[in-house]
Amino acid sequence: QIEWLIEWLSAFGKVSLLVLLIVLAGWFLFKWVERRRFYRLLERSRIAAPELKERLDRGEDVVIVDLRSDLGLRLDGLKIRGAIWIPPQEFEARYKEIPRGRPVVMYCT
């Protein structure tokens, strides 16, 4: 199989190398664009504490997920009223507890 590949590459040497480079460049470009979209989504998805307070004061139906560790929660001593507390190590197993169809704010420190 390797001999066949070597023969094929030698027959189409420069063309196959060019095609391979174009495919690799396209893949890297795709990944770069995908990553930039993700970072933009993260930037839009952030909310400042005062904005969250305004939304809660207006009575908006916002789900707050408190992702602080048990130790972090005990050290802080404050709980966010109405928040769903899910320790970080349990998030993967419990993420389905987060209601759908409403804006979700995840809080961690």
GIPELIN-V806241 format. One record per residue. N is the residue number from 1. RES is the residue in three letters. PSI is psi in whole degrees, -180 to 180 (NA if undefined). D_CENTER is the distance of its C-alpha to the mean C-alpha in whole Angstrom. Layout:
BEGIN
n=<N:N>
res=<RES:RES>
psi=<PSI:PSI>
d_center=<D_CENTER:D_CENTER>
END
This chain:
BEGIN
n=<1:2:3:4:5:6:7:8:9:10:11:12:13:14:15:16:17:18:19:20:21:22:23:24:25:26:27:28:29:30:31:32:33:34:35:36:37:38:39:40:41:42:43:44:45:46:47:48:49:50:51:52:53:54:55:56:57:58:59:60:61:62:63:64:65:66:67:68:69:70:71:72:73:74:75:76:77:78:79:80:81:82:83:84:85:86:87:88:89:90:91:92:93:94:95:96:97:98:99:100:101:102:103:104:105:106:107:108:109>
res=<GLN:ILE:GLU:TRP:LEU:ILE:GLU:TRP:LEU:SER:ALA:PHE:GLY:LYS:VAL:SER:LEU:LEU:VAL:LEU:LEU:ILE:VAL:LEU:ALA:GLY:TRP:PHE:LEU:PHE:LYS:TRP:VAL:GLU:ARG:ARG:ARG:PHE:TYR:ARG:LEU:LEU:GLU:ARG:SER:ARG:ILE:ALA:ALA:PRO:GLU:LEU:LYS:GLU:ARG:LEU:ASP:ARG:GLY:GLU:ASP:VAL:VAL:ILE:VAL:ASP:LEU:ARG:SER:ASP:LEU:GLY:LEU:ARG:LEU:ASP:GLY:LEU:LYS:ILE:ARG:GLY:ALA:ILE:TRP:ILE:PRO:PRO:GLN:GLU:PHE:GLU:ALA:ARG:TYR:LYS:GLU:ILE:PRO:ARG:GLY:ARG:PRO:VAL:VAL:MET:TYR:CYS:THR>
psi=<-39:-39:-41:-42:-42:-42:-44:-44:-38:-33:-38:23:-75:-39:-46:-37:-42:-45:-44:-44:-39:-43:-45:-43:-41:-41:-45:-39:-45:-47:-39:-46:-43:-44:-41:-41:-43:-45:-38:-41:-42:-42:-41:-25:-8:147:136:153:-44:-37:-41:-43:-43:-45:-43:-40:-33:-7:16:144:88:134:127:127:117:113:20:150:166:-45:-44:-39:-43:-41:-39:-43:-5:139:147:121:127:0:150:121:122:111:145:-39:-15:-3:-46:-36:-24:4:-22:-10:-15:121:145:161:5:152:139:131:124:128:129:164:NA>
d_center=<41:40:43:43:39:41:44:42:40:43:45:42:41:40:39:36:35:34:33:30:30:29:26:25:24:23:20:19:19:17:15:15:15:12:10:12:11:7:9:11:9:7:11:12:10:12:16:19:21:24:22:21:24:26:24:25:28:28:28:24:23:20:18:17:16:17:15:18:20:23:25:23:24:27:28:26:29:27:25:23:26:24:21:20:20:18:18:15:17:17:14:13:17:17:14:16:18:16:18:17:18:18:16:14:14:12:15:15:17>
END
